[in-house]
């Protein structure tokens, strides 16, 4: 037993070292992404300013060109008052203004395309920063837990029940971190809205010049971006930690998730429960929710089904989860090869094993997939 404990100690210390190195690399990636985000925002600000100046210049040139055309018409008709030299000057001025207007319109089109490209890159880098921050925070939670428990590993791993408690503690720590991130995103989405504020300033300038058609187009685009950003923010907050999971429980939250999943993917869904429903611990409900979420995501991403069944069965000391689709299916033996197409299922199996459960997969090519998960729920709550 002492030998096993020493071996486990060495494994965990090696894991801590690897995670420390990975955390440092993640920090470097995060800092690089933040620097890139600052640079992109600076470029975007310059482009937005130049776009505004160009729009103003185009407006002025259009006005001058219209006046020059009127002037050219006048001098061309009245040969008594105006000489040939006057007509020539009016023609040259109108031609030059027309050329300038064409050049600035081309510049306007280029700047708008550049603006849209920079805004897209800013959103992409912001998403990368958020993901890196989330991963770094979760790695910090796990590192802190492992570092504090190295001296007690031999006692912790004595029974299967204690091993499940380890899994639940890690999951609970992750869920607490998700709650914190959700609050931060909910309370301060200033970065996401900064670009929208700048665009409203452009609209205000257009209104002052009574360019109503351009204002209408810009407002339609602006409104679409606001709705898209708001919807994306709500999805991020819900996916990080559905508040209904704490307030209403597992079944109502899963029922809503399945309904939303059906609307989003257009896949016909059926959600059923069996047995007497009862509340589980917060960590256990979160673990089950994540497993169902991962199973549905995998099905939509890889199997392309038209129908998915989700079934939860409450038993005395066990909960059974079944997720069955009519998608493409695959050869189950390919899981052992750890193909990149099956990383999601591999991660699910590891999570189930961490909870002292078991996961079975029934599938064949073009015959759909059925995932069956059994998780024991008789955990001593005093040890949570």
Secondary structure, DSSP 8 states (H G I E B T S, - for coil): -HHHHHHHHHHHHHHHHHHHHHHHHHHHHHHHHHHHHHHHHHHHHHHHHHHHHHHHHHHHHHHHHHHHHHHHHHHHH-TTTS-HHHHHHHHHHHHHHHHHHHHHHHHHHHHHHHHHHHHHHHHHHHHHHHHHHHHHHHHHHHHHHHHHHGGGHHHHTTSHHHHHHHHHHHHHHHHHHHHHHHHHHHH--HHHHHHHHHHHHHHHHHHHTT-HHHHHHHHHHHHHHHHHHHHHHHHHHHHH--HHHHHT-HHHHHHHHHHHHHHHH--EEEEEEES------HHHHHHHHHHHHHHHHHIIIII--SEEEEEEEE-SSEEEEEEEE-S----GGGGGGT-GGGHHHHHHHHHHHHTT-EEEEEE-TTS-EEEEEEEE----GGG-
